[in-house]
Amino acid sequence: MKGRKKYPVVRARHKWKNMDLFLLLLPAMIQVVIFRYWPIAGIQIAFKNFSARKGIWGSAWVGLKHFITFFNSYNFWEVLGNTLTLSLTMLLFSFPIPFIFALFLNRLSPRFKKVLQTASYAPYFISTVVLVGMLYNFFSPSSGVVNLVGQKIGMEPVNFMGKASCFVPMYVGSAVWQTLGYSAVIYIAALANVNPELYEAAKIDGASKFQCVINIDVPSLIPTMLILLIMQIGQIMNIGYEKVYLMQNALNLSKSEIISTYVYKLGLQQARYDFSTAVNLFNTVINFAVLMVVNRAAKKISGTSLW
């Protein structure tokens, strides 16, 4: 009985003893609540006829009106198709290439590895505006390096930035070039933790470098690769509007209009906050559903999952 009476007292003393750590964590918790959880209340705008004068709580409730309007709009399938096409193409190329690049770097000499890794990591620090400006300069039909070289071999100048069929390859290609080194960092860190004794045992058994990659490096990276794949698939509908919007023009609009740019134009340029919130909420629900399905499938198949 005495032990039971003392236990709550000891537990309370333990809490007060670590109060300085809780106080240190408090500013971060407040920031998360204010900027992550409190704005969730604004989701109700998607179900209301929002009026800035009446505010969020005073605006009239309209139910699913904005969702139905979006589904029945003339460009719904075009915007949805462009978003899925760009997202799946990005996933197809931007996910496996850093994985292969990390395996390649792991087999280089330390000095050359550092030089190549630094060179591949540097483009990540180029701003989106500068990157798009580089694309316009390099692929200009009159003075771009690509068209000048093409003219030397007898090709006609091509307006790559104004050609709808070139939008997805240029977006994905520039994104892979910019994020290659940064995306490979996690894989390189995972390879650094592989037990060197595995390589020594493989060499004693007469394994080649390629066999070491297939039988040691790749299995070591599979758990990390699955986690990154789940996270990337969970963001399948989320493509930042900045780069797409900067690359967008009247000539390639049929392929470059995606949900994020659609929401930006409606929400900020036309001040249709309720309709744009409904479109963005639809986008978020799709991402959440895909994430849940992929995470459960990965857990059942491989045992690796986010939760």
Buried (B, 14 or more C-beta within 10 A) or exposed (E): EEEEEEEEEEEEEEEEEEEEEEEEEEEEEEEEEEEEEEEEEEBBBBBBBBEEEEEBEEBEEBEEBBBEBBEEBEBBEBBBEBBBBBBEBBBEBBBEBBBEBBBEBBEEEEEEBEEBBEEBBEBBEBEBEEBBEEBEEBBBBEEBEBBEEBEEEEEEBBBBBBBEEBBBEBBBBBBBBBBBBBBBBBBBEBBEEBEEEBBEEBEEEEBEEEEBBEEBBEEBBEEBBBBBBBEBBBBBBBBEBBBBBBBBEEBBBEBBBBBBBBBBBBBEEEEBBBBBBBBBBBBEEBBEEBBEEBBEEBBEEEEBBBE
